[in-house]
């Protein structure tokens, strides 16, 4: 049972992190700037740079959300790979 509760806790943490990443992506789309460390990259810095950073944020959201769903719902995606 300990493994199941650990999976739940890590999955819940991953779900919170996924929500934070999603908020960054949505804010980036809405305001046109994404946080990078202590500064921001805006659309005015260059469309390619901003779009690449936005795509990396979206990819990280998808990966963390899949991890959260796997751990919370017991999908066993690791075994399928």
BELKA-V559767 format. One line per field, one symbol per residue. phi: phi as a letter, one per 30 degrees, with the letter a starting at -180 (. if undefined). A space follows every 10 residues. Layout:
phi: ???
This chain:
phi: .ddddddddd dddddddddd dddddddddd cibbdbhcbb ccdddkdddd dddddddddd dddddddddd ddcidhdddd d
